[in-house]
Amino acid sequence: MPTHTPKKYLISHISLQHRFDKSRSGLEKLLKTDPSFPRPIKFGLSKQAGVYFLVAEVEAWLESKISERDSVVQDLSKRDKQ
C-alpha cells in the first residue's frame, strides 16, 4: 500500500512579507529575534538568489503563537477570578 507524503509548498520572502504585513527589515528582525520562526530556504549561492519558506512550517509557527496567546489569556482570566 503506497504511503501518502504531504506535499511541501513554498512561499517567497516577498509574499510572506505581504501576508504578515511586515517590511523586509521587519521580517528579517523576526528571523533574528525569534528562534522558533522557520528558517528560510535559499535557492542559489548569490546574494540575489530567491529565498523561500515552507508554508507548513510557517503555519505551525503561527499556530504555536496563537496557542501561546490563548494560554496567557486563560491564565489571566483564572487569576482575575481569584
C-alpha positions in Angstrom: 0.0 0.0 0.0 1.6 3.3 -1.0 2.1 5.9 1.7 0.9 9.4 1.2 3.5 12.1 1.9 2.2 15.6 2.4 3.1 18.0 -0.3 5.6 20.7 0.5 4.6 24.2 -0.6 6.8 27.2 -0.6 6.1 30.9 -0.1 8.5 33.5 -1.2 10.1 36.0 1.2 8.2 38.8 -0.5 4.9 37.0 -0.3 5.4 36.3 3.3 6.2 39.9 4.0 2.8 40.8 2.4 0.9 38.1 4.4 2.4 39.3 7.7 2.1 43.0 6.7 5.8 43.4 7.5 8.6 45.2 5.8 11.7 43.3 4.6 13.6 44.5 7.6 10.7 43.6 9.9 10.7 40.0 8.7 14.5 39.9 9.0 14.2 41.1 12.6 11.6 38.4 13.3 14.1 35.8 11.9 16.8 37.1 14.1 14.9 37.6 17.3 12.6 34.5 17.3 14.5 31.3 17.2 11.2 29.4 16.8 10.5 31.1 13.5 11.1 28.8 10.5 14.4 29.1 8.7 14.3 30.1 5.1 15.5 28.0 2.1 17.7 29.9 -0.3 17.9 28.7 -3.9 21.4 29.5 -5.0 24.6 31.0 -3.6 24.4 34.5 -5.0 23.1 37.4 -2.8 20.2 37.8 -5.2 19.1 34.1 -5.0 15.5 33.6 -4.1 14.5 33.0 -0.5 11.5 30.8 0.4 9.8 29.3 3.4 7.8 26.1 3.8 4.2 27.0 4.2 3.5 24.2 6.6 6.3 25.4 8.9 5.1 29.0 8.9 1.5 27.8 9.6 2.8 25.6 12.5 4.7 28.6 13.9 1.7 30.8 13.7 -0.5 28.1 15.4 2.1 27.9 18.3 1.9 31.7 18.7 -1.9 31.6 18.8 -1.7 28.8 21.4 0.7 30.9 23.5 -1.6 33.9 23.3 -4.6 31.8 24.3 -2.8 30.2 27.3 -1.8 33.7 28.6 -5.4 34.9 28.2 -6.7 31.8 30.1 -4.1 32.3 32.9 -5.1 36.0 33.2 -8.8 35.1 33.4 -8.2 32.5 36.1 -6.1 35.0 38.1 -8.9 37.6 37.8 -11.5 35.1 39.2 -9.5 34.5 42.3 
